Amino acid sequence: MPRAGNGDSVAREDIAAAVTAGRLEYADGATQVFERNGATTYTENGQATRGEWYVDDRGRFCSFWPPSYRACYLLHWLVADDLIVGLTFVDPSGRSRFEGRYR
Protein backbone atom coordinates (compact mmCIF):
# COMPACT_ATOMS: atom_id res chain seq x y z
CA MET A 1 0.00 0.00 0.00
CA PRO A 2 1.20 3.50 -0.68
CA ARG A 3 1.76 6.07 2.03
CA ALA A 4 -1.32 8.22 2.31
CA GLY A 5 -2.97 10.82 4.46
CA ASN A 6 -6.53 10.61 5.69
CA GLY A 7 -8.86 11.67 2.88
CA ASP A 8 -6.25 11.45 0.12
CA SER A 9 -7.64 10.18 -3.18
CA VAL A 10 -6.80 6.60 -4.11
CA ALA A 11 -4.89 6.75 -7.40
CA ARG A 12 -6.35 4.82 -10.31
CA GLU A 13 -3.38 2.42 -10.31
CA ASP A 14 -3.92 1.68 -6.59
CA ILE A 15 -7.68 0.97 -6.66
CA ALA A 16 -7.39 -2.79 -7.23
CA ALA A 17 -4.87 -3.20 -4.40
CA ALA A 18 -6.95 -0.95 -2.12
CA VAL A 19 -10.23 -2.80 -2.49
CA THR A 20 -8.71 -6.30 -2.40
CA ALA A 21 -6.44 -5.60 0.61
CA GLY A 22 -8.91 -7.14 3.03
CA ARG A 23 -12.53 -7.59 4.02
CA LEU A 24 -14.25 -4.24 4.57
CA GLU A 25 -16.70 -3.71 7.40
CA TYR A 26 -19.20 -0.86 7.24
CA ALA A 27 -20.78 1.12 10.10
CA ASP A 28 -24.01 -0.90 9.91
CA GLY A 29 -22.10 -4.18 10.38
CA ALA A 30 -22.33 -5.26 6.73
CA THR A 31 -19.11 -6.63 5.21
CA GLN A 32 -17.74 -6.81 1.71
CA VAL A 33 -14.98 -8.80 0.06
CA PHE A 34 -13.52 -7.80 -3.30
CA GLU A 35 -11.70 -10.43 -5.34
CA ARG A 36 -8.91 -9.71 -7.82
CA ASN A 37 -10.96 -11.28 -10.62
CA GLY A 38 -13.58 -8.51 -10.31
CA ALA A 39 -16.12 -10.41 -8.20
CA THR A 40 -17.44 -9.01 -4.92
CA THR A 41 -19.62 -10.35 -2.13
CA TYR A 42 -21.61 -8.01 0.11
CA THR A 43 -23.00 -9.60 3.28
CA GLU A 44 -25.68 -7.95 5.40
CA ASN A 45 -27.56 -9.69 8.23
CA GLY A 46 -26.14 -13.04 7.10
CA GLN A 47 -27.45 -12.60 3.55
CA ALA A 48 -24.76 -12.58 0.82
CA THR A 49 -25.17 -10.81 -2.51
CA ARG A 50 -22.72 -11.31 -5.38
CA GLY A 51 -21.73 -8.52 -7.74
CA GLU A 52 -18.83 -7.24 -9.81
CA TRP A 53 -16.39 -4.37 -9.43
CA TYR A 54 -14.18 -2.56 -11.93
CA VAL A 55 -12.33 0.69 -12.61
CA ASP A 56 -14.04 2.76 -15.29
CA ASP A 57 -12.37 4.79 -18.04
CA ARG A 58 -12.48 7.88 -15.79
CA GLY A 59 -10.49 6.14 -13.04
CA ARG A 60 -13.44 5.67 -10.69
CA PHE A 61 -14.26 2.57 -8.68
CA CYS A 62 -17.55 1.10 -9.93
CA SER A 63 -19.73 -1.83 -8.99
CA PHE A 64 -22.48 -3.74 -10.75
CA TRP A 65 -25.23 -5.65 -8.95
CA PRO A 66 -27.41 -7.81 -11.18
CA PRO A 67 -29.75 -7.41 -12.74
CA SER A 68 -29.22 -3.69 -13.39
CA TYR A 69 -27.82 -1.63 -10.48
CA ARG A 70 -24.55 0.14 -11.29
CA ALA A 71 -22.78 2.77 -9.16
CA CYS A 72 -19.43 4.57 -9.35
CA TYR A 73 -17.53 6.22 -6.52
CA LEU A 74 -14.43 8.28 -5.86
CA LEU A 75 -12.21 6.44 -3.39
CA HIS A 76 -10.29 8.07 -0.55
CA TRP A 77 -7.93 6.54 1.99
CA LEU A 78 -9.11 6.23 5.58
CA VAL A 79 -6.02 6.71 7.75
CA ALA A 80 -5.61 6.60 11.54
CA ASP A 81 -2.32 6.90 13.42
CA ASP A 82 -0.43 6.96 10.09
CA LEU A 83 -1.88 3.56 9.08
CA ILE A 84 -4.31 2.93 6.25
CA VAL A 85 -7.33 1.43 8.00
CA GLY A 86 -9.93 1.51 5.24
CA LEU A 87 -11.58 3.37 2.41
CA THR A 88 -14.13 6.12 2.02
CA PHE A 89 -16.47 5.78 -0.95
CA VAL A 90 -17.85 9.11 -2.21
CA ASP A 91 -20.64 9.48 -4.75
CA PRO A 92 -19.28 11.80 -7.50
CA SER A 93 -22.26 14.13 -6.87
CA GLY A 94 -21.10 14.47 -3.25
CA ARG A 95 -24.54 13.50 -1.92
CA SER A 96 -23.47 10.30 -0.23
CA ARG A 97 -20.38 8.79 1.34
CA PHE A 98 -19.63 5.76 3.42
CA GLU A 99 -16.60 4.21 5.05
CA GLY A 100 -15.36 0.66 5.07
CA ARG A 101 -12.69 -0.44 7.54
CA TYR A 102 -10.35 -3.34 6.90
CA ARG A 103 -10.97 -6.34 9.14
KEVOFI-776113 format. One record per residue (C-alpha): residue number from 1; residue in one letter; chain; y negated, z negated, x. Coordinates in nm, 3 decimals. Example, Ala and Ser with C-alpha at 12.3 -4.5 7.8 and 13.67 -1.06 7.14 Angstrom:
BEGIN
PABA,1,a,A,0.450,-0.780,1.230 .
PABA,2,s,A,0.106,-0.714,1.367 .
END
This chain:
BEGIN
PABA,1,m,A,0.000,0.000,0.000 .
PABA,2,p,A,-0.350,0.068,0.120 .
PABA,3,r,A,-0.607,-0.203,0.176 .
PABA,4,a,A,-0.822,-0.231,-0.132 .
PABA,5,g,A,-1.082,-0.446,-0.297 .
PABA,6,n,A,-1.061,-0.569,-0.653 .
PABA,7,g,A,-1.167,-0.288,-0.886 .
PABA,8,d,A,-1.145,-0.012,-0.625 .
PABA,9,s,A,-1.018,0.318,-0.764 .
PABA,10,v,A,-0.660,0.411,-0.680 .
PABA,11,a,A,-0.675,0.740,-0.489 .
PABA,12,r,A,-0.482,1.031,-0.635 .
PABA,13,e,A,-0.242,1.031,-0.338 .
PABA,14,d,A,-0.168,0.659,-0.392 .
PABA,15,i,A,-0.097,0.666,-0.768 .
PABA,16,a,A,0.279,0.723,-0.739 .
PABA,17,a,A,0.320,0.440,-0.487 .
PABA,18,a,A,0.095,0.212,-0.695 .
PABA,19,v,A,0.280,0.249,-1.023 .
PABA,20,t,A,0.630,0.240,-0.871 .
PABA,21,a,A,0.560,-0.061,-0.644 .
PABA,22,g,A,0.714,-0.303,-0.891 .
PABA,23,r,A,0.759,-0.402,-1.253 .
PABA,24,l,A,0.424,-0.457,-1.425 .
PABA,25,e,A,0.371,-0.740,-1.670 .
PABA,26,y,A,0.086,-0.724,-1.920 .
PABA,27,a,A,-0.112,-1.010,-2.078 .
PABA,28,d,A,0.090,-0.991,-2.401 .
PABA,29,g,A,0.418,-1.038,-2.210 .
PABA,30,a,A,0.526,-0.673,-2.233 .
PABA,31,t,A,0.663,-0.521,-1.911 .
PABA,32,q,A,0.681,-0.171,-1.774 .
PABA,33,v,A,0.880,-0.006,-1.498 .
PABA,34,f,A,0.780,0.330,-1.352 .
PABA,35,e,A,1.043,0.534,-1.170 .
PABA,36,r,A,0.971,0.782,-0.891 .
PABA,37,n,A,1.128,1.062,-1.096 .
PABA,38,g,A,0.851,1.031,-1.358 .
PABA,39,a,A,1.041,0.820,-1.612 .
PABA,40,t,A,0.901,0.492,-1.744 .
PABA,41,t,A,1.035,0.213,-1.962 .
PABA,42,y,A,0.801,-0.011,-2.161 .
PABA,43,t,A,0.960,-0.328,-2.300 .
PABA,44,e,A,0.795,-0.540,-2.568 .
PABA,45,n,A,0.969,-0.823,-2.756 .
PABA,46,g,A,1.304,-0.710,-2.614 .
PABA,47,q,A,1.260,-0.355,-2.745 .
PABA,48,a,A,1.258,-0.082,-2.476 .
PABA,49,t,A,1.081,0.251,-2.517 .
PABA,50,r,A,1.131,0.538,-2.272 .
PABA,51,g,A,0.852,0.774,-2.173 .
PABA,52,e,A,0.724,0.981,-1.883 .
PABA,53,w,A,0.437,0.943,-1.639 .
PABA,54,y,A,0.256,1.193,-1.418 .
PABA,55,v,A,-0.069,1.261,-1.233 .
PABA,56,d,A,-0.276,1.529,-1.404 .
PABA,57,d,A,-0.479,1.804,-1.237 .
PABA,58,r,A,-0.788,1.579,-1.248 .
PABA,59,g,A,-0.614,1.304,-1.049 .
PABA,60,r,A,-0.567,1.069,-1.344 .
PABA,61,f,A,-0.257,0.868,-1.426 .
PABA,62,c,A,-0.110,0.993,-1.755 .
PABA,63,s,A,0.183,0.899,-1.973 .
PABA,64,f,A,0.374,1.075,-2.248 .
PABA,65,w,A,0.565,0.895,-2.523 .
PABA,66,p,A,0.781,1.118,-2.741 .
PABA,67,p,A,0.741,1.274,-2.975 .
PABA,68,s,A,0.369,1.339,-2.922 .
PABA,69,y,A,0.163,1.048,-2.782 .
PABA,70,r,A,-0.014,1.129,-2.455 .
PABA,71,a,A,-0.277,0.916,-2.278 .
PABA,72,c,A,-0.457,0.935,-1.943 .
PABA,73,y,A,-0.622,0.652,-1.753 .
PABA,74,l,A,-0.828,0.586,-1.443 .
PABA,75,l,A,-0.644,0.339,-1.221 .
PABA,76,h,A,-0.807,0.055,-1.029 .
PABA,77,w,A,-0.654,-0.199,-0.793 .
PABA,78,l,A,-0.623,-0.558,-0.911 .
PABA,79,v,A,-0.671,-0.775,-0.602 .
PABA,80,a,A,-0.660,-1.154,-0.561 .
PABA,81,d,A,-0.690,-1.342,-0.232 .
PABA,82,d,A,-0.696,-1.009,-0.043 .
PABA,83,l,A,-0.356,-0.908,-0.188 .
PABA,84,i,A,-0.293,-0.625,-0.431 .
PABA,85,v,A,-0.143,-0.800,-0.733 .
PABA,86,g,A,-0.151,-0.524,-0.993 .
PABA,87,l,A,-0.337,-0.241,-1.158 .
PABA,88,t,A,-0.612,-0.202,-1.413 .
PABA,89,f,A,-0.578,0.095,-1.647 .
PABA,90,v,A,-0.911,0.221,-1.785 .
PABA,91,d,A,-0.948,0.475,-2.064 .
PABA,92,p,A,-1.180,0.750,-1.928 .
PABA,93,s,A,-1.413,0.687,-2.226 .
PABA,94,g,A,-1.447,0.325,-2.110 .
PABA,95,r,A,-1.350,0.192,-2.454 .
PABA,96,s,A,-1.030,0.023,-2.347 .
PABA,97,r,A,-0.879,-0.134,-2.038 .
PABA,98,f,A,-0.576,-0.342,-1.963 .
PABA,99,e,A,-0.421,-0.505,-1.660 .
PABA,100,g,A,-0.066,-0.507,-1.536 .
PABA,101,r,A,0.044,-0.754,-1.269 .
PABA,102,y,A,0.334,-0.690,-1.035 .
PABA,103,r,A,0.634,-0.914,-1.097 .
END
